[in-house]
Amino acid sequence: MAILAALSSVILIGGWWARPQDVPQAPAPVPTETELEQLARRVERRTLEDMKQFFAGVAKEAGSSIVSIPSAAASGIAWDTSRVVTSAHHLAWNGGTVRLIAATEIQAEPATWGPNLPLSVLTIRRDAAALIPARRSEVMPATGDWMVAVWRAGTAPAYGVGNFRQASPVTCGDIPVQEFISSLSLTATMTGGGVFDLNGGLLAVILPCQARLVAVATTSVDAILQRETGPEQQLEARYGLTVGPISVEEREYFKSTEGLLVRDVWIDYPADEAGIWPGDIVTAVNGQVVTTVSDLISGLGAADTTREVTVQRGRKRLTIALAPGDANAPVASAGAGLMLENSSPTMYPIKSVRPGSRAADAGLKPGDRLVRINQIEPRTIAQIGSIIDADQPRPAWLELIRDGRRVGLLLR
């Protein structure tokens, strides 16, 4: 027993001496400010690389519905399997057939275009299977949402990224549209491209509007495409000419009840080059009387045919050959409600239009440039005042230049 007790004591004492000793731990190293900044940069860089890869994926997916139009130096968007929406580049459509480049080369023909439209529509002649329509977004973006602009630079899709700010109504020519405003910087190379959300849904089409590029919402594009492409649109597209029936007040002024009154003539279009003026009354084409726009289109015939158009201009009856082509200090004018700036002898910019005046009622706007009164070019502002007299107001036919066209208005 004594021996066992002695052995146990030895074992207990040996175990106590052999127990694990606590090793003092050194304090964890504290990263320096430089090391923390480097770590943050690595994380941000990784995040940015992931975002860049993600945006590139969105652009690649959306790019399958974008085509290149070499003749117009623009892009186009496959609206459906047979139509491509692009910018209003009418001079590119004179050849009849338009070459598109997507995954393969596609042939298309102009279907809808004109000086009053911010866009053109091309229809596919063949290889429609190679066209993948853009999927329209059904959700309005929220302020700050990411947007990806996609277009074609040659054969390869290119893209830019920005944030949505707001939607705002604007007018392109005479057509009201909804503009998507974002931090994207729109450049000429992006013309005809699209703006997509992060799900690849098309939000807007990049189109020219009032001498700048805007992202026009798809709902506005749909509204334009639903417009009738009737005789009036054909006449504007082919000849740059807008005509209409003569109103009761205009009949009293022109002393005429027959024919169609020329209201707008687009500058540098065939009607302008032929010498047709706003205020001319078209009475016949090649000797055939015209009473409607359909009569006029039918009489003009094929797009490559020259026709003799008979017009009444004041007391003169003229015959005009019409053929499709390539496509200072303000002074008050007496009683008209206008403020004019001195300019060339044949053009008078309108600085302001007084609300409620005859000019405002007739539809004149600041920025219009007065060219003729009663189909006579005024030589001085004093001459304008003598014709437009507040004490003895008389109707006058005004010809103006506005947004690339000659506009005729009756000042009552």
C-alpha positions as CSV (number, residue, x, y, z in Angstrom):
1,M,0.0,0.0,0.0
2,A,2.8,2.3,0.9
3,I,4.5,1.5,-2.4
4,L,1.3,2.1,-4.4
5,A,0.8,5.4,-2.6
6,A,4.4,6.5,-3.4
7,L,4.0,5.6,-7.1
8,S,0.7,7.5,-7.3
9,S,2.4,10.5,-5.8
10,V,5.3,10.3,-8.2
11,I,2.8,10.0,-11.2
12,L,0.8,13.0,-10.0
13,I,3.9,15.1,-9.4
14,G,5.3,14.1,-12.8
15,G,2.0,14.9,-14.5
16,W,1.8,18.3,-12.9
17,W,5.3,19.1,-14.2
18,A,4.6,17.7,-17.6
19,R,1.3,19.6,-18.1
20,P,1.1,21.9,-21.2
21,Q,2.3,25.4,-20.5
22,D,0.4,28.5,-21.6
23,V,2.3,30.1,-24.4
24,P,1.8,33.9,-24.5
25,Q,0.2,35.0,-27.8
26,A,1.7,37.9,-29.8
27,P,-0.8,40.6,-30.5
28,A,-2.3,40.4,-34.1
29,P,-0.6,42.8,-36.5
30,V,-2.6,46.0,-37.3
31,P,-2.8,46.7,-41.0
32,T,-1.4,50.1,-42.0
33,E,-3.6,52.8,-43.7
34,T,-1.7,52.1,-47.0
35,E,-2.5,48.4,-46.7
36,L,-6.2,49.1,-46.1
37,E,-6.3,51.4,-49.1
38,Q,-4.7,48.8,-51.3
39,L,-7.2,46.2,-50.1
40,A,-10.1,48.5,-50.8
41,R,-8.8,49.2,-54.3
42,R,-8.5,45.5,-55.0
43,V,-12.1,44.9,-54.0
44,E,-13.3,47.9,-56.0
45,R,-11.3,46.8,-59.0
46,R,-12.8,43.3,-58.8
47,T,-16.3,44.8,-58.5
48,L,-15.7,47.1,-61.5
49,E,-14.3,44.2,-63.6
50,D,-17.4,42.2,-62.7
51,M,-19.6,45.1,-63.7
52,K,-17.8,45.7,-66.9
53,Q,-18.1,42.0,-67.8
54,F,-21.8,42.2,-66.9
55,F,-22.4,45.3,-69.1
56,A,-20.5,43.6,-72.0
57,G,-22.9,40.7,-71.7
58,V,-25.9,42.9,-71.8
59,A,-24.5,44.7,-74.9
60,K,-23.7,41.4,-76.6
61,E,-27.2,40.1,-76.1
62,A,-28.8,43.4,-77.2
63,G,-26.4,43.7,-80.2
64,S,-28.1,40.7,-81.9
65,S,-31.0,43.0,-82.7
66,I,-28.8,45.9,-84.0
67,V,-27.8,46.2,-87.7
68,S,-25.3,48.4,-89.4
69,I,-26.4,50.6,-92.4
70,P,-23.1,51.5,-94.2
71,S,-24.8,53.9,-96.7
72,A,-26.2,56.0,-93.9
73,A,-23.3,55.6,-91.5
74,A,-25.8,54.7,-88.9
75,S,-27.3,51.7,-87.0
76,G,-30.7,50.3,-87.0
77,I,-32.9,48.2,-84.7
78,A,-34.9,45.2,-85.7
79,W,-38.4,46.2,-84.7
80,D,-39.8,42.9,-85.8
81,T,-38.8,40.1,-88.2
82,S,-39.5,42.3,-91.3
83,R,-38.9,45.9,-90.3
84,V,-35.8,47.9,-89.2
85,V,-36.1,51.3,-87.4
86,T,-33.3,53.8,-88.0
87,S,-32.7,57.5,-88.3
88,A,-34.3,59.8,-90.8
89,H,-31.6,59.7,-93.4
90,H,-33.6,60.1,-96.6
91,L,-30.6,60.8,-98.9
92,A,-29.5,57.2,-98.3
93,W,-32.7,55.7,-99.7
94,N,-32.5,57.1,-103.2
95,G,-30.9,54.0,-104.6
96,G,-34.0,51.9,-103.7
97,T,-32.2,48.9,-102.0
98,V,-30.4,49.3,-98.7
99,R,-27.7,47.0,-97.5
100,L,-27.8,46.0,-93.9
101,I,-25.1,44.1,-92.0
102,A,-26.0,42.0,-89.0
103,A,-24.8,38.4,-88.5
104,T,-25.1,38.2,-92.3
105,E,-25.8,40.7,-95.0
106,I,-29.5,41.6,-95.5
107,Q,-31.2,43.5,-98.3
108,A,-34.0,46.0,-97.4
109,E,-36.2,48.7,-99.0
110,P,-37.4,52.0,-97.7
111,A,-40.9,51.8,-96.4
112,T,-41.5,55.0,-94.3
113,W,-39.5,58.1,-94.2
114,G,-39.8,61.9,-94.8
115,P,-38.6,65.3,-93.7
116,N,-41.2,65.5,-90.9
117,L,-40.2,62.2,-89.3
118,P,-37.3,61.7,-86.9
119,L,-37.0,58.0,-88.0
120,S,-37.1,55.8,-91.1
121,V,-38.4,52.3,-91.5
122,L,-36.8,49.7,-93.8
123,T,-38.5,46.5,-94.8
124,I,-36.6,43.3,-95.3
125,R,-36.5,41.8,-98.8
126,R,-35.0,38.5,-97.9
127,D,-33.0,36.7,-95.1
128,A,-35.5,37.8,-92.5
129,A,-34.6,34.8,-90.4
130,A,-31.2,36.5,-89.8
131,L,-33.0,39.4,-88.0
132,I,-33.6,39.0,-84.3
133,P,-36.3,41.5,-83.1
134,A,-35.4,43.7,-80.1
135,R,-37.4,42.8,-77.0
136,R,-39.0,45.9,-75.6
137,S,-38.9,46.6,-71.9
138,E,-42.2,46.8,-70.2
139,V,-40.9,48.6,-67.1
140,M,-40.2,52.3,-66.8
141,P,-36.7,52.9,-65.4
142,A,-36.3,54.5,-62.0
143,T,-34.0,57.5,-61.4
144,G,-30.5,56.2,-61.1
145,D,-31.1,52.9,-62.9
146,W,-28.3,51.7,-65.2
147,M,-28.8,52.0,-69.0
148,V,-26.7,50.5,-71.7
149,A,-26.6,52.2,-75.2
150,V,-25.7,49.7,-77.9
151,W,-24.9,50.4,-81.6
152,R,-22.8,49.0,-84.3
153,A,-19.3,50.3,-85.1
154,G,-18.8,48.5,-88.4
155,T,-19.7,44.9,-87.9
156,A,-19.1,44.7,-84.2
157,P,-21.5,46.0,-81.5
158,A,-20.2,48.9,-79.3
159,Y,-21.7,50.1,-76.1
160,G,-21.8,52.9,-73.5
161,V,-23.1,52.9,-69.9
162,G,-25.0,55.6,-68.0
163,N,-27.7,56.2,-65.4
164,F,-31.4,57.2,-66.1
165,R,-32.4,60.6,-64.9
166,Q,-35.9,61.4,-66.2
167,A,-38.3,61.2,-69.0
168,S,-39.3,64.5,-70.7
169,P,-41.6,65.4,-73.6
170,V,-39.9,67.1,-76.6
171,T,-41.0,67.8,-80.1
172,C,-39.1,66.5,-83.1
173,G,-40.3,68.6,-86.0
174,D,-44.0,68.6,-85.5
175,I,-44.1,65.2,-83.7
176,P,-44.2,65.1,-79.9
177,V,-42.1,62.3,-78.4
178,Q,-40.9,61.2,-74.9
179,E,-37.2,61.6,-74.4
180,F,-35.2,59.4,-71.9
181,I,-32.6,61.7,-70.3
182,S,-29.6,60.0,-68.8
183,S,-25.9,60.5,-68.1
184,L,-25.1,58.9,-71.5
185,S,-23.2,61.1,-73.9
186,L,-24.9,60.6,-77.2
187,T,-22.6,61.0,-80.3
188,A,-23.1,60.7,-84.0
189,T,-21.7,57.2,-84.2
190,M,-24.6,56.0,-81.9
191,T,-27.3,57.2,-84.3
192,G,-29.9,54.6,-84.9
193,G,-28.7,52.5,-81.9
194,G,-30.8,51.5,-78.9
195,V,-30.8,52.1,-75.1
196,F,-31.4,49.0,-73.1
197,D,-32.1,48.1,-69.4
198,L,-29.9,45.6,-67.6
199,N,-32.3,42.8,-68.6
200,G,-31.7,43.5,-72.3
201,G,-35.1,45.2,-72.8
202,L,-35.2,48.0,-75.3
203,L,-36.0,51.3,-73.6
204,A,-35.4,53.9,-76.4
205,V,-34.0,54.5,-79.9
206,I,-31.2,57.1,-80.5
207,L,-32.6,59.5,-83.1
208,P,-31.9,63.0,-84.4
209,C,-34.2,65.6,-83.1
210,Q,-33.9,69.4,-83.4
211,A,-30.3,69.3,-84.4
212,R,-29.3,67.0,-81.6
213,L,-29.5,63.3,-80.7
214,V,-32.2,62.1,-78.2
215,A,-33.1,58.7,-76.8
216,V,-36.8,58.4,-78.0
217,A,-38.9,56.1,-75.9
218,T,-40.2,52.9,-77.6
219,T,-43.7,54.0,-76.9
220,S,-43.2,57.1,-78.9
221,V,-41.6,55.1,-81.7
222,D,-44.6,52.8,-81.7
223,A,-46.9,55.8,-82.0
224,I,-45.0,57.1,-85.0
225,L,-45.1,53.7,-86.7
226,Q,-48.9,53.6,-86.2
227,R,-49.4,56.8,-88.1
228,E,-51.0,56.4,-91.5
229,T,-48.5,56.2,-94.3
230,G,-51.0,57.6,-96.8
231,P,-50.8,60.0,-99.8
232,E,-49.8,62.9,-97.6
233,Q,-46.8,61.1,-96.2
234,Q,-45.8,59.9,-99.7
235,L,-45.9,63.5,-101.0
236,E,-43.7,64.8,-98.2
237,A,-41.2,61.9,-98.5
238,R,-40.8,62.0,-102.2
239,Y,-41.2,65.7,-102.9
240,G,-41.0,67.6,-99.6
241,L,-44.4,69.1,-100.2
242,T,-47.4,69.5,-97.9
243,V,-50.8,70.5,-99.5
244,G,-54.4,70.6,-98.3
245,P,-57.9,71.8,-99.1
246,I,-58.5,75.6,-99.1
247,S,-60.3,76.7,-96.0
248,V,-63.2,79.2,-96.1
249,E,-61.1,82.1,-94.9
250,E,-58.3,81.2,-97.4
251,R,-60.9,81.1,-100.2
252,E,-61.8,84.7,-99.4
253,Y,-58.1,85.7,-99.5
254,F,-57.1,83.8,-102.6
255,K,-60.4,84.3,-104.4
256,S,-60.3,80.6,-105.4
257,T,-62.2,77.5,-104.6
258,E,-60.4,75.0,-106.8
259,G,-57.2,73.0,-106.3
260,L,-55.0,72.3,-103.3
261,L,-53.2,74.9,-101.3
262,V,-49.4,74.4,-100.8
263,R,-48.8,74.9,-97.1
264,D,-45.2,73.7,-96.5
265,V,-42.2,73.2,-98.9
266,W,-39.2,71.5,-97.4
267,I,-35.9,73.2,-98.3
268,D,-33.7,71.3,-100.8
269,Y,-36.4,68.8,-101.6
270,P,-37.7,68.5,-105.2
271,A,-40.6,70.8,-104.8
272,D,-38.3,73.6,-103.4
273,E,-35.8,73.0,-106.2
274,A,-38.6,73.1,-108.8
275,G,-39.7,76.6,-107.5
276,I,-43.0,75.8,-105.8
277,W,-43.9,78.3,-103.0
278,P,-46.2,78.1,-100.0
279,G,-49.4,79.8,-101.1
280,D,-49.3,78.3,-104.6
281,I,-52.6,76.6,-105.5
282,V,-52.1,73.3,-107.4
283,T,-54.8,72.9,-109.9
284,A,-53.6,70.2,-112.3
285,V,-50.9,67.7,-113.1
286,N,-50.1,67.1,-116.8
287,G,-53.4,68.8,-117.6
288,Q,-55.5,66.6,-115.3
289,V,-57.4,68.4,-112.7
290,V,-56.6,67.6,-109.1
291,T,-59.0,68.0,-106.1
292,T,-57.5,65.7,-103.5
293,V,-54.0,64.6,-102.3
294,S,-54.6,61.2,-103.8
295,D,-55.3,62.8,-107.2
296,L,-52.0,64.7,-106.9
297,I,-50.0,61.5,-106.0
298,S,-51.7,59.5,-108.8
299,G,-51.0,62.3,-111.3
300,L,-47.3,62.6,-110.3
301,G,-46.9,58.8,-111.0
302,A,-43.7,56.9,-110.5
303,A,-40.9,58.4,-108.4
304,D,-38.5,58.7,-111.4
305,T,-41.0,60.6,-113.6
306,T,-41.0,64.3,-114.3
307,R,-44.5,65.9,-114.4
308,E,-45.9,69.3,-115.3
309,V,-47.7,70.8,-112.3
310,T,-50.0,73.7,-112.9
311,V,-50.3,76.2,-110.1
312,Q,-52.1,79.5,-109.5
313,R,-49.8,82.1,-107.9
314,G,-51.7,85.3,-107.3
315,R,-53.0,86.4,-110.7
316,K,-50.5,84.2,-112.5
317,R,-51.0,80.6,-113.7
318,L,-47.6,78.8,-113.9
319,T,-46.5,75.4,-115.2
320,I,-43.7,73.9,-113.1
321,A,-41.7,70.8,-114.0
322,L,-41.6,68.7,-110.9
323,A,-39.2,65.8,-110.7
324,P,-38.0,63.8,-107.7
325,G,-34.5,64.6,-106.7
326,D,-31.8,63.2,-104.5
327,A,-33.1,64.0,-101.7
328,N,-29.6,93.4,-85.5
329,A,-31.7,95.8,-83.2
330,P,-35.4,94.9,-82.9
331,V,-37.9,97.0,-84.6
332,A,-41.7,96.8,-84.0
333,S,-43.9,95.9,-87.0
334,A,-47.0,98.0,-86.9
335,G,-49.9,96.1,-85.4
336,A,-48.7,92.6,-86.2
337,G,-47.5,91.7,-82.7
338,L,-44.0,90.9,-84.0
339,M,-40.5,92.0,-83.1
340,L,-38.1,91.7,-86.0
341,E,-34.4,91.8,-86.2
342,N,-32.5,93.4,-89.1
343,S,-31.1,90.8,-91.4
344,S,-30.6,90.3,-95.1
345,P,-33.0,92.2,-97.4
346,T,-35.0,89.0,-98.1
347,M,-35.1,87.4,-94.7
348,Y,-36.3,88.8,-91.4
349,P,-35.9,86.7,-88.2
350,I,-38.8,87.0,-85.8
351,K,-37.5,87.7,-82.3
352,S,-40.8,87.5,-80.4
353,V,-44.5,87.2,-81.0
354,R,-46.9,89.1,-78.7
355,P,-49.5,86.8,-77.1
356,G,-53.0,87.5,-78.4
357,S,-51.8,89.4,-81.4
358,R,-52.7,88.6,-85.0
359,A,-49.3,87.0,-85.5
360,A,-49.9,84.7,-82.5
361,D,-53.3,83.8,-83.7
362,A,-51.9,82.9,-87.2
363,G,-49.4,80.5,-85.6
364,L,-46.1,82.5,-85.9
365,K,-43.3,81.5,-83.5
366,P,-40.1,83.2,-82.3
367,G,-37.3,81.9,-84.5
368,D,-39.3,81.9,-87.7
369,R,-37.7,83.9,-90.5
370,L,-40.0,86.0,-92.7
371,V,-39.3,85.6,-96.4
372,R,-42.4,86.9,-98.3
373,I,-45.6,88.7,-97.7
374,N,-48.4,88.2,-100.2
375,Q,-45.8,86.4,-102.3
376,I,-43.6,89.5,-102.5
377,E,-40.2,89.8,-100.9
378,P,-40.1,92.9,-98.6
379,R,-37.1,95.1,-98.9
380,T,-37.3,96.8,-95.5
381,I,-39.0,96.4,-92.2
382,A,-40.9,99.7,-92.9
383,Q,-42.3,97.9,-96.0
384,I,-43.5,95.1,-93.8
385,G,-45.2,97.5,-91.5
386,S,-47.0,99.2,-94.4
387,I,-48.5,95.8,-95.4
388,I,-49.3,94.7,-91.9
389,D,-51.1,97.7,-90.6
390,A,-52.7,97.8,-87.1
391,D,-55.1,100.6,-88.0
392,Q,-56.4,99.0,-91.1
393,P,-55.7,95.3,-90.7
394,R,-56.0,93.3,-93.9
395,P,-55.4,89.6,-94.5
396,A,-51.9,88.8,-95.6
397,W,-50.2,85.6,-96.7
398,L,-46.9,85.1,-94.9
399,E,-44.1,82.8,-96.1
400,L,-41.7,81.8,-93.3
401,I,-38.7,79.5,-92.9
402,R,-39.1,77.2,-90.0
403,D,-37.2,74.0,-89.1
404,G,-35.8,73.4,-92.6
405,R,-39.0,74.2,-94.5
406,R,-40.9,77.0,-96.1
407,V,-44.2,77.5,-94.2
408,G,-47.2,79.5,-95.4
409,L,-49.7,81.1,-92.9
410,L,-52.7,83.4,-93.4
411,L,-52.5,86.5,-91.2
412,R,-56.1,87.5,-90.6
